[in-house]
Amino acid sequence: MIRFLIDEDMPRSTARLLREAGFESLDVREIGLRGAKDDVIYRRAQEENCIIITGDLGFASSLRYPLGSHQGIVVARFPNEMPTDQLNQILIETIKNISEDLPGNLTIIEPDKVRIRRR
């Protein structure tokens, strides 16, 4: 089963809504990693076999986080003005539709497109 670790730059409701959609999800704020550096979050995600969901472009660096060396990274690129419920709806529907393509890859989800860098 696919598991997710949600970074703190994502809405608090994202992990809950992913769980309601049938995915295992942890939020860094729920597991004592609030304010943790990217490398700490990355290591925890690997230990827990989780795909990271974040808005942080630092996780999109394939030099720092080479494709295939991680469980998967999803970078959510949404406008700051987008309402949280709309962001979550697009994100979760997209994840449902492409979940088999997430493991080991870098996926960038935007409101109107998805890019997948495959290992």
PEBEL-V657953 format. One record per residue. SS is DSSP state (H for helix, E for strand, C for the rest). PHI is phi as a letter, one per 30 degrees, with the letter a starting at -180 (999 if undefined). Layout:
# PEBEL-V657953
((SS/PHI) (SS/PHI))
This chain:
# PEBEL-V657953
((C/999) (C/d) (E/b) (E/b) (E/c) (E/c) (C/d) (C/d) (C/d) (C/c) (C/e) (C/e) (H/d) (H/d) (H/d) (H/d) (H/d) (H/d) (H/d) (H/d) (C/d) (C/j) (C/c) (E/d) (E/b) (E/b) (E/c) (C/e) (C/d) (C/d) (C/c) (C/i) (C/c) (C/e) (C/i) (C/d) (C/d) (H/e) (H/d) (H/d) (H/d) (H/e) (H/d) (H/d) (H/d) (H/d) (H/d) (C/c) (C/h) (C/c) (E/d) (E/d) (E/c) (E/b) (C/c) (C/d) (H/d) (H/e) (H/d) (H/d) (C/d) (C/d) (C/d) (C/d) (C/b) (C/e) (C/e) (C/i) (C/c) (C/b) (C/d) (C/k) (E/b) (E/c) (E/c) (E/c) (E/c) (C/b) (C/d) (C/e) (C/d) (C/d) (C/d) (H/e) (H/d) (H/d) (H/e) (H/d) (H/d) (H/d) (H/d) (H/d) (H/d) (H/d) (H/d) (H/e) (H/d) (H/b) (H/e) (H/d) (H/c) (C/d) (C/e) (C/i) (C/c) (E/c) (E/c) (E/c) (E/c) (E/b) (C/e) (C/b) (E/a) (E/b) (E/b) (E/b) (E/c) (C/c) (C/d))
